[in-house]
């Protein structure tokens, strides 16, 4: 079985290369995590690949700035002294390609750090946001139009990298931006301005996840599939959820073996729409008939065993095998 520590923690990195870290699966298999392909020390990395006898190099290309194919082509062009190069990706579209390894690492990382499930159900809906992005701002605008808005628990931090608005915010029209600012200013009882420093400790046993029936997940990206801890927390919290992300994310969860409660939540009504404005509007149209306490209580009671089954499965060897067996076949098959 593959050692997950290098993948999830990078804790046994043999060295760092300015925003890049080299770890080892085994004697001759290395994992390179990188944050910026323009800045790290390629010469030093090449020396260490030789020093540590790495013959197979796995590149973690999960960061948003680089697609899997871009990462593969870049690293192949460096002509490292290796026998084989693989690119690890969160996008299942590449799962059957020989150069790529489908590995949704945030799911496994979340399982390790978050635990618990909804208990009190004080609020009908939660929508937890950290970095303010255009699709999250637009979602808040639409959420504020719903008749049940005062029974929703919302966080929207003003946190952004480099102390400036996120690069997507200019996508909002002047009218939308004004409406968003008015909402965040006028709903102090409904809007929890979370200190960014506290977000890392918001596990499933924290307030938003133990007090709601349904989570509206605004994933990292609105245009590409990107399963992160945001979606995983909803699974672990044993509550219903919708996901604002690129088309195909829910299909990936289904492929991995999770129950996404299609008979209770009509994901098909919104999930494959590309434009996030249209997606979000259709999502609320779909949700409105069921977002009331009587209906959500009834749905939750019916699905108790199914919630528990998801939780049991995400901690199981069967789930690990679903992810790791294809990776092992490619890695070790490449050595034969």
VEXDREN-2710 file (C-alpha; in Angstrom, 1 decimal):
% VEXDREN-2710
k/r/px/py/pz
1/UNK/0.0/0.0/0.0
2/UNK/1.3/3.5/-0.9
3/UNK/2.5/5.5/2.0
4/UNK/0.1/8.5/2.2
5/UNK/2.2/10.7/4.4
6/UNK/4.3/12.2/1.6
7/UNK/1.1/12.9/-0.3
8/UNK/-1.0/14.5/2.4
9/UNK/1.7/16.2/4.6
10/UNK/4.9/16.4/2.7
11/UNK/6.4/15.8/6.1
12/UNK/9.3/13.7/5.0
13/UNK/10.5/16.0/2.3
14/UNK/14.2/15.4/1.7
15/UNK/14.6/19.1/0.8
16/UNK/12.8/22.1/-0.5
17/UNK/13.5/24.1/-3.6
18/UNK/11.8/27.5/-3.1
19/UNK/8.0/26.6/-3.2
20/UNK/8.7/23.0/-4.2
21/UNK/9.2/19.9/-2.0
22/UNK/10.6/16.5/-2.8
23/UNK/9.3/13.5/-0.8
24/UNK/9.7/9.8/-1.3
25/UNK/7.1/7.0/-1.6
26/UNK/9.7/4.3/-1.6
27/UNK/13.3/3.8/-2.5
28/UNK/13.0/4.8/-6.1
29/UNK/9.7/6.7/-6.3
30/UNK/9.6/10.4/-5.6
31/UNK/6.8/13.0/-5.1
32/UNK/7.3/16.6/-6.1
33/UNK/4.9/19.1/-4.7
34/UNK/5.2/22.5/-6.3
35/UNK/3.6/25.9/-6.0
36/UNK/5.2/27.8/-8.8
37/UNK/7.1/26.3/-11.7
38/UNK/8.8/29.6/-12.4
39/UNK/10.6/30.0/-9.1
40/UNK/12.0/26.7/-7.8
41/UNK/15.6/25.6/-8.0
42/UNK/15.6/23.1/-10.9
43/UNK/19.4/22.5/-10.8
44/UNK/19.3/21.6/-7.1
45/UNK/16.3/19.3/-7.6
46/UNK/18.1/17.5/-10.5
47/UNK/21.0/16.9/-8.2
48/UNK/18.8/15.4/-5.5
49/UNK/16.9/13.2/-7.9
50/UNK/20.2/11.6/-8.6
51/UNK/21.4/11.6/-5.0
52/UNK/18.2/9.8/-3.7
53/UNK/18.1/7.4/-6.7
54/UNK/14.7/8.5/-7.8
55/UNK/13.7/6.7/-11.0
56/UNK/10.0/7.5/-11.0
57/UNK/8.9/11.0/-10.3
58/UNK/5.3/11.9/-9.5
59/UNK/4.3/15.5/-9.9
60/UNK/1.5/16.9/-7.8
61/UNK/-0.2/19.3/-10.2
62/UNK/-3.2/20.0/-8.0
63/UNK/-2.8/23.8/-7.6
64/UNK/-5.1/26.0/-9.5
65/UNK/-2.4/27.8/-11.7
66/UNK/-1.4/24.7/-13.7
67/UNK/-3.4/22.2/-15.5
68/UNK/-2.2/18.6/-15.5
69/UNK/-1.1/18.7/-19.2
70/UNK/0.8/21.9/-18.7
71/UNK/2.6/20.5/-15.7
72/UNK/3.5/17.3/-17.6
73/UNK/4.8/19.1/-20.6
74/UNK/6.9/21.5/-18.5
75/UNK/8.5/18.8/-16.4
76/UNK/9.2/16.5/-19.4
77/UNK/11.0/19.4/-21.0
78/UNK/13.5/19.6/-18.1
79/UNK/14.9/16.1/-19.0
80/UNK/15.3/14.9/-15.4
81/UNK/17.5/11.8/-15.0
82/UNK/14.4/9.5/-14.4
83/UNK/12.8/6.5/-16.1
84/UNK/9.2/7.7/-15.8
85/UNK/7.2/10.7/-14.9
86/UNK/3.6/10.8/-13.7
87/UNK/1.3/13.8/-12.9
88/UNK/-1.1/13.6/-10.0
89/UNK/-4.4/15.4/-10.5
90/UNK/-7.7/15.9/-8.8
91/UNK/-9.5/15.8/-12.2
92/UNK/-10.9/12.3/-13.0
93/UNK/-11.1/13.2/-16.7
94/UNK/-7.4/12.2/-16.8
95/UNK/-7.8/9.0/-14.8
96/UNK/-7.5/6.7/-17.9
97/UNK/-4.5/8.5/-19.4
98/UNK/-1.3/6.7/-18.9
99/UNK/0.7/9.8/-17.7
100/UNK/-1.8/10.8/-15.0
101/UNK/-2.8/9.6/-11.6
102/UNK/-6.3/10.5/-10.3
103/UNK/-5.8/11.3/-6.6
104/UNK/-8.3/13.6/-4.8
105/UNK/-6.0/14.2/-1.9
106/UNK/-8.2/16.8/-0.1
107/UNK/-10.8/14.1/0.6
108/UNK/-8.3/11.9/2.4
109/UNK/-6.7/14.9/4.1
110/UNK/-10.1/16.0/5.4
111/UNK/-10.9/12.6/6.8
112/UNK/-7.8/12.8/8.9
113/UNK/-8.5/16.3/10.3
114/UNK/-12.3/16.6/10.5
115/UNK/-14.8/14.5/12.4
116/UNK/-18.3/14.7/13.8
117/UNK/-21.8/15.2/12.3
118/UNK/-24.7/17.5/12.5
119/UNK/-26.5/17.3/15.9
120/UNK/-28.6/20.4/16.7
121/UNK/-29.9/21.5/13.3
122/UNK/-30.6/25.1/14.5
123/UNK/-30.3/26.5/11.0
124/UNK/-31.8/25.2/7.8
125/UNK/-28.8/26.0/5.6
126/UNK/-25.2/26.8/5.9
127/UNK/-22.9/28.5/3.4
128/UNK/-19.3/28.8/4.6
129/UNK/-17.0/31.1/2.6
130/UNK/-13.5/32.2/3.3
131/UNK/-11.9/34.0/0.3
132/UNK/-14.3/36.4/-1.3
133/UNK/-14.6/35.4/-5.0
134/UNK/-17.1/36.4/-7.7
135/UNK/-19.1/33.2/-7.6
136/UNK/-19.4/33.3/-3.9
137/UNK/-20.4/36.9/-3.9
138/UNK/-23.1/36.2/-6.5
139/UNK/-24.3/33.2/-4.5
140/UNK/-24.7/35.5/-1.5
141/UNK/-26.8/37.9/-3.6
142/UNK/-29.1/35.1/-4.7
143/UNK/-29.3/33.5/-1.3
144/UNK/-30.4/36.9/0.1
145/UNK/-33.4/36.8/-2.2
146/UNK/-34.7/33.5/-0.7
147/UNK/-37.6/33.5/1.7
148/UNK/-35.6/31.4/4.2
149/UNK/-32.5/33.6/4.2
150/UNK/-32.9/34.4/7.9
151/UNK/-32.6/30.7/8.7
152/UNK/-29.3/30.4/7.0
153/UNK/-25.9/30.4/8.6
154/UNK/-23.4/32.3/6.4
155/UNK/-19.7/33.2/6.7
156/UNK/-18.1/35.6/4.3
157/UNK/-14.6/36.6/5.2
158/UNK/-13.0/39.7/3.6
159/UNK/-9.8/37.8/3.5
160/UNK/-8.0/37.8/0.2
161/UNK/-4.4/37.1/-0.8
162/UNK/-2.0/40.0/-1.1
163/UNK/-4.5/42.4/0.6
164/UNK/-6.4/43.0/-2.6
165/UNK/-9.6/41.7/-4.1
166/UNK/-9.5/38.2/-5.6
167/UNK/-8.8/38.2/-9.4
168/UNK/-12.4/37.1/-10.1
169/UNK/-14.2/40.0/-8.4
170/UNK/-14.1/42.2/-11.6
171/UNK/-16.5/39.7/-13.1
172/UNK/-19.2/41.2/-11.0
173/UNK/-21.2/44.1/-12.5
174/UNK/-21.2/47.4/-10.7
175/UNK/-24.8/46.7/-9.7
176/UNK/-23.9/43.3/-8.3
177/UNK/-20.9/44.6/-6.4
178/UNK/-23.0/47.3/-4.8
179/UNK/-25.7/44.8/-3.9
180/UNK/-23.1/42.4/-2.4
181/UNK/-21.6/45.2/-0.3
182/UNK/-25.0/46.3/0.9
183/UNK/-25.8/42.7/2.0
184/UNK/-22.6/42.2/3.9
185/UNK/-23.1/45.5/5.6
186/UNK/-26.8/45.1/6.5
187/UNK/-27.0/41.6/7.8
188/UNK/-24.7/41.5/10.8
189/UNK/-26.9/39.0/12.6
190/UNK/-26.8/36.6/9.6
191/UNK/-23.2/37.2/8.4
192/UNK/-20.4/35.8/10.5
193/UNK/-17.2/37.7/9.6
194/UNK/-14.7/35.0/10.3
195/UNK/-11.1/35.9/11.1
196/UNK/-9.1/34.1/8.4
197/UNK/-6.7/32.8/11.0
198/UNK/-9.5/30.8/12.5
199/UNK/-10.6/29.0/9.3
200/UNK/-8.0/26.3/9.5
201/UNK/-9.6/24.9/12.7
202/UNK/-13.2/24.9/11.5
203/UNK/-13.6/21.1/11.6
204/UNK/-16.9/19.2/11.1
205/UNK/-17.5/19.4/14.9
206/UNK/-17.6/23.2/14.8
207/UNK/-20.7/25.3/14.8
208/UNK/-21.6/25.5/11.1
209/UNK/-21.6/21.8/10.6
210/UNK/-23.4/20.7/13.7
211/UNK/-26.3/23.1/13.3
212/UNK/-27.6/22.7/9.8
213/UNK/-29.6/20.4/7.6
214/UNK/-28.1/21.4/4.2
215/UNK/-24.8/22.9/3.1
216/UNK/-24.4/25.1/0.1
217/UNK/-20.8/24.4/-0.9
218/UNK/-19.1/27.2/-2.9
219/UNK/-16.0/25.3/-4.0
220/UNK/-12.6/26.8/-4.8
221/UNK/-13.4/27.2/-8.5
222/UNK/-16.7/27.8/-10.3
223/UNK/-15.5/26.7/-13.7
224/UNK/-13.4/23.6/-13.1
225/UNK/-13.8/20.5/-11.0
226/UNK/-12.0/20.8/-7.7
227/UNK/-13.0/18.6/-4.8
228/UNK/-11.6/20.0/-1.6
229/UNK/-12.3/19.8/2.1
230/UNK/-15.3/22.1/1.6
231/UNK/-17.3/19.3/-0.1
232/UNK/-15.8/16.6/2.1
233/UNK/-16.9/18.4/5.3
234/UNK/-20.5/18.2/4.1
235/UNK/-20.1/14.5/3.6
236/UNK/-18.6/14.0/7.0
237/UNK/-21.1/16.2/8.7
238/UNK/-23.9/13.9/7.6
239/UNK/-26.1/16.6/5.9
240/UNK/-27.4/17.3/2.5
241/UNK/-25.4/19.5/0.2
242/UNK/-25.3/21.2/-3.1
243/UNK/-22.0/22.2/-4.8
244/UNK/-21.2/25.3/-6.9
245/UNK/-18.2/24.1/-8.9
246/UNK/-17.2/23.1/-12.4
247/UNK/-19.4/20.5/-14.1
248/UNK/-18.6/16.9/-13.2
249/UNK/-17.7/17.3/-9.5
250/UNK/-20.7/15.4/-8.3
251/UNK/-20.1/12.7/-10.9
252/UNK/-16.6/12.2/-9.4
253/UNK/-18.2/11.8/-6.0
254/UNK/-20.6/9.2/-7.4
255/UNK/-17.7/7.4/-9.1
256/UNK/-15.8/7.3/-5.8
257/UNK/-18.8/5.5/-4.3
258/UNK/-20.5/8.2/-2.4
259/UNK/-24.3/8.7/-2.0
260/UNK/-25.0/12.3/-3.1
261/UNK/-28.8/11.9/-2.4
262/UNK/-30.0/12.4/-5.9
263/UNK/-33.5/11.2/-5.0
264/UNK/-33.7/14.0/-2.4
265/UNK/-31.7/16.8/-4.0
266/UNK/-32.2/17.2/-7.8
267/UNK/-28.6/17.9/-8.6
268/UNK/-29.3/17.3/-12.3
269/UNK/-31.2/20.6/-12.4
270/UNK/-28.1/22.6/-12.0
271/UNK/-24.9/20.6/-11.8
272/UNK/-23.8/20.5/-15.5
273/UNK/-24.4/24.2/-16.1
274/UNK/-21.1/26.0/-16.8
275/UNK/-22.0/29.7/-16.2
276/UNK/-22.1/30.1/-12.4
277/UNK/-24.8/32.8/-12.5
278/UNK/-27.2/30.4/-14.3
279/UNK/-26.1/27.5/-12.2
280/UNK/-26.7/29.3/-8.9
281/UNK/-30.1/30.6/-10.0
282/UNK/-31.2/27.2/-11.0
283/UNK/-29.9/25.7/-7.8
284/UNK/-32.1/28.0/-5.7
285/UNK/-35.1/27.3/-7.9
286/UNK/-34.5/23.6/-7.2
287/UNK/-33.9/24.1/-3.5
288/UNK/-36.8/26.4/-2.6
289/UNK/-39.6/23.7/-2.4
290/UNK/-37.6/21.7/0.1
291/UNK/-35.9/24.4/2.3
292/UNK/-38.3/24.4/5.2
293/UNK/-37.9/22.9/8.6
294/UNK/-40.7/20.3/8.2
295/UNK/-39.4/19.0/4.9
296/UNK/-35.7/19.0/5.8
297/UNK/-36.5/17.2/9.1
298/UNK/-38.5/14.6/7.2
299/UNK/-35.7/14.1/4.6
300/UNK/-33.0/13.9/7.3
301/UNK/-34.9/11.2/9.2
302/UNK/-35.3/9.1/6.1
303/UNK/-31.6/9.3/5.2
304/UNK/-30.0/8.7/8.6
305/UNK/-28.7/5.3/7.6
306/UNK/-27.5/6.6/4.3
307/UNK/-25.6/9.5/6.0
308/UNK/-24.0/7.0/8.3
309/UNK/-23.1/4.8/5.4
310/UNK/-21.2/7.6/3.7
311/UNK/-19.3/8.3/6.9
312/UNK/-18.4/4.7/7.3
313/UNK/-17.3/4.4/3.7
314/UNK/-15.1/7.4/3.7
315/UNK/-13.1/5.8/6.6
316/UNK/-13.0/2.4/5.0
317/UNK/-10.3/0.4/3.3
318/UNK/-12.7/-0.1/0.4
319/UNK/-12.6/3.7/-0.3
320/UNK/-8.8/3.8/0.0
321/UNK/-8.6/0.9/-2.4
322/UNK/-10.9/2.7/-4.9
323/UNK/-8.3/5.5/-5.1
324/UNK/-5.0/3.8/-4.5
325/UNK/-5.3/0.6/-6.4
326/UNK/-5.2/2.3/-9.9
327/UNK/-2.3/4.4/-8.8
328/UNK/-0.3/1.4/-7.6
329/UNK/-1.0/-0.4/-10.8
330/UNK/0.4/2.4/-12.8
331/UNK/3.4/3.1/-10.5
332/UNK/4.5/-0.4/-10.0
333/UNK/3.5/-1.6/-13.5
334/UNK/5.8/1.0/-14.9
335/UNK/8.8/-0.7/-13.2
336/UNK/8.2/-4.1/-14.8
END
